[in-house]
């Protein structure tokens, strides 16, 4: 029976080697020059409980990706970028800029100048108080230093990371 499975698996492996890959014909490369009419990026910023932007034409979006800060323009190469806690800046067609603090999520650049950002939480930078940020950071640090459960300490470490990133953004 084991020999039959070995023959069957090697036969299917041989067939798989000969079969063309479904994604073999997909070409990946650099972003192409945008046509004058296609200089806008279509942004959707979605939270579990709210849609902040829904297929809105914008000029540029700057994100805090886990690999570093990056700007996204029309005709950006398709990609998936994990987000770290930080600022998401939206530069609208009128030139106005709005800044949001995002605690984490994913930015997905689709072909055709479409950007979808799925975030866990996002709030306008104008809605934060530096005093409240410092107080919440101190409370989370007390949990870490105290005799809380390991689960509570892990949650507190995440809170400290987010609050420190937020404090950096609000003070700069």
Residue pairs with C-beta under 8 A, 6 or more apart in sequence:
28 77
28 78
29 77
30 77
31 73
31 75
31 76
31 77
32 75
33 75
34 73
34 74
34 75
34 113
38 74
38 75
38 113
39 59
39 74
40 57
40 58
40 59
40 74
40 93
40 113
41 57
41 58
41 59
41 60
41 61
41 72
41 73
41 74
41 76
41 113
41 114
41 115
42 55
42 56
42 57
42 58
42 112
42 113
42 114
42 115
43 53
43 55
43 56
43 57
43 58
43 61
43 90
43 115
43 117
44 51
44 53
44 54
44 55
44 56
44 114
44 115
44 116
44 117
45 51
45 52
45 53
45 88
45 90
45 100
45 117
45 119
45 122
46 52
46 54
46 116
46 117
46 118
46 119
47 119
47 120
47 121
47 122
48 120
52 100
52 122
53 90
56 92
57 93
58 90
58 91
58 92
58 93
59 73
59 91
59 92
59 93
59 95
60 71
60 72
60 73
60 90
60 91
61 71
61 72
61 88
61 89
61 90
61 91
61 107
61 115
61 117
62 69
62 70
62 71
62 72
62 87
62 88
62 89
62 91
63 69
63 70
63 71
63 72
63 81
63 83
63 86
63 88
63 102
63 107
63 117
64 83
64 84
64 85
64 86
64 87
64 88
64 102
65 81
65 82
65 83
65 84
65 107
66 81
66 82
66 83
66 84
67 81
69 86
70 81
72 107
72 109
72 115
74 113
75 113
76 109
76 113
76 115
77 109
78 109
78 110
78 111
79 108
79 109
80 106
80 107
80 108
80 109
81 106
81 107
81 108
81 109
82 104
82 105
82 106
83 102
83 104
83 105
83 106
83 107
83 117
83 119
84 104
84 165
85 101
85 102
85 103
85 104
85 161
85 162
85 165
85 166
86 101
86 102
86 165
86 169
87 99
87 100
87 101
87 102
87 125
87 169
88 99
88 100
88 101
88 102
88 117
88 119
88 122
89 97
89 98
89 99
89 100
90 97
90 98
90 99
90 100
91 97
92 98
98 124
99 124
99 125
100 122
100 123
100 124
100 125
101 122
101 123
101 124
101 125
101 128
101 165
101 166
101 169
102 117
102 119
102 120
102 121
102 122
103 119
103 120
103 121
103 122
103 162
104 119
104 120
104 121
105 117
105 118
105 119
105 120
106 117
106 118
107 115
107 116
107 117
108 115
108 116
108 117
108 118
109 115
110 116
125 169
125 170
128 166
128 170
130 167
130 170
130 171
133 163
133 166
133 167
133 170
134 167
136 159
136 163
137 159
137 160
137 163
137 164
137 167
140 156
140 157
140 159
140 160
140 163
141 156
141 160
143 152
143 153
143 155
143 156
144 153
144 156
144 157
144 160
148 156
